[in-house]
Amino acid sequence: MPMTFSYRLIRDKSGFVAECVESEAAGEGKTAKDAVDALRRSLEERMFRPDAVAPPSHPAEETIELVLADESSSGERRSLDLGGPGDAR
Protein backbone atom coordinates (compact mmCIF):
# COMPACT_ATOMS: atom_id res chain seq x y z
CA MET A 1 0.00 0.00 0.00
CA PRO A 2 1.53 3.36 -0.98
CA MET A 3 2.13 6.17 1.49
CA THR A 4 0.25 9.24 0.24
CA PHE A 5 1.52 12.80 0.57
CA SER A 6 0.01 16.05 -0.74
CA TYR A 7 2.07 18.67 -2.51
CA ARG A 8 1.77 22.20 -3.84
CA LEU A 9 3.23 23.15 -7.19
CA ILE A 10 4.71 26.64 -7.49
CA ARG A 11 6.08 28.17 -10.68
CA ASP A 12 9.02 30.55 -10.39
CA LYS A 13 11.46 32.17 -12.83
CA SER A 14 13.74 29.14 -13.01
CA GLY A 15 11.03 26.45 -13.26
CA PHE A 16 8.87 24.73 -10.68
CA VAL A 17 8.94 23.86 -6.98
CA ALA A 18 6.88 20.99 -5.56
CA GLU A 19 6.56 21.27 -1.79
CA CYS A 20 5.12 18.60 0.47
CA VAL A 21 2.22 19.71 2.67
CA GLU A 22 2.89 17.15 5.41
CA SER A 23 6.68 17.52 5.73
CA GLU A 24 9.50 19.95 5.09
CA ALA A 25 10.45 18.20 1.84
CA ALA A 26 10.57 19.93 -1.53
CA GLY A 27 11.81 19.32 -5.05
CA GLU A 28 12.81 21.68 -7.85
CA GLY A 29 12.87 21.20 -11.61
CA LYS A 30 12.64 22.93 -14.97
CA THR A 31 9.27 21.24 -15.54
CA ALA A 32 6.43 20.38 -13.15
CA LYS A 33 7.14 16.67 -13.68
CA ASP A 34 10.83 17.16 -12.81
CA ALA A 35 9.89 19.01 -9.60
CA VAL A 36 7.42 16.29 -8.53
CA ASP A 37 9.99 13.57 -9.33
CA ALA A 38 12.59 15.43 -7.22
CA LEU A 39 10.09 15.71 -4.35
CA ARG A 40 9.39 11.96 -4.56
CA ARG A 41 13.14 11.20 -4.40
CA SER A 42 13.53 13.53 -1.41
CA LEU A 43 10.68 11.82 0.45
CA GLU A 44 12.01 8.35 -0.43
CA GLU A 45 15.45 9.27 0.93
CA ARG A 46 13.89 10.49 4.18
CA MET A 47 11.52 7.55 4.60
CA PHE A 48 13.45 4.56 3.31
CA ARG A 49 17.16 5.17 3.86
CA PRO A 50 18.63 2.69 6.29
CA ASP A 51 19.97 4.08 9.54
CA ALA A 52 22.28 1.10 10.03
CA VAL A 53 25.80 0.83 8.63
CA ALA A 54 24.86 -2.20 6.51
CA PRO A 55 21.83 -2.05 4.19
CA PRO A 56 18.86 -4.25 5.06
CA SER A 57 18.87 -7.78 3.64
CA HIS A 58 15.68 -7.06 1.70
CA PRO A 59 14.72 -3.60 0.40
CA ALA A 60 11.50 -1.96 1.52
CA GLU A 61 8.55 -2.50 -0.79
CA GLU A 62 6.86 0.78 0.18
CA THR A 63 6.03 3.33 -2.51
CA ILE A 64 5.14 6.99 -2.25
CA GLU A 65 2.10 8.42 -3.97
CA LEU A 66 1.92 12.20 -4.45
CA VAL A 67 -1.37 14.05 -4.93
CA LEU A 68 -1.78 17.73 -5.75
CA ALA A 69 -3.14 19.60 -2.72
CA ASP A 70 -6.43 21.46 -3.03
CA GLU A 71 -5.43 24.87 -1.69
CA SER A 72 -9.04 26.07 -1.47
CA SER A 73 -9.78 23.51 1.27
CA SER A 74 -6.67 24.14 3.36
CA GLY A 75 -7.37 27.83 3.94
CA GLU A 76 -3.69 28.59 4.53
CA ARG A 77 -0.88 28.66 2.01
CA ARG A 78 2.51 27.69 3.39
CA SER A 79 5.61 28.09 1.31
CA LEU A 80 9.17 26.94 1.85
CA ASP A 81 12.02 29.39 1.37
CA LEU A 82 14.52 27.40 -0.64
CA GLY A 83 16.94 30.32 -0.84
CA GLY A 84 16.84 30.48 -4.64
CA PRO A 85 16.02 33.25 -7.07
CA GLY A 86 12.53 33.78 -8.35
CA ASP A 87 9.09 34.70 -7.25
CA ALA A 88 7.44 31.77 -5.44
CA ARG A 89 3.96 32.46 -6.80
Stockholm file with secondary structure:
# STOCKHOLM 1.0

chainA/1-89         MPMTFSYRLIRDKSGFVAECVESEAAGEGKTAKDAVDALRRSLEERMFRPDAVAPPSHPAEETIELVLADESSSGERRSLDLGGPGDAR
#=GR chainA/1-89 SS CCEEEEEEEEEETTEEEEEESSSSCEEEESSHHHHHHHHHHHHHHHHHCCSSSSCCSSCCCCCEEEEECCHHHHCCCCCCCCSCSSCCC
#=GC SS_cons        CCEEEEEEEEEETTEEEEEESSSSCEEEESSHHHHHHHHHHHHHHHHHCCSSSSCCSSCCCCCEEEEECCHHHHCCCCCCCCSCSSCCC
//
